[in-house]
């Protein structure tokens, strides 16, 4: 069995624990937002990301990052993320922003 360690870069919300009522049903109505997990396969914690900003680099496979951000874009992303949180009935874990996380599994 092999273990992979991935770096994950994205704009969105990140949780450092599992929300008690995390239900992602209905997320398919928002194709511009994706649900992913960070930390490890034994203790996965969710994140919501603007799909076009998510970049995953597996060990040994570097990825080139192209910044496509501006105050106007981030404002629109923030509005979209708030709509998704409200639709899913989730509380915000903090402010949305750029996050660099890892996944081991």
Protein Blocks (a to p, Z undefined) as FASTA:
>chain_A
ZZddddddddddddfbdcfklcfehjlmmmmbccddehifklccdddddfklpccddehi
acdddddddfklmmmmmmmmmmmmmmnopacfbdcddddddddZZ
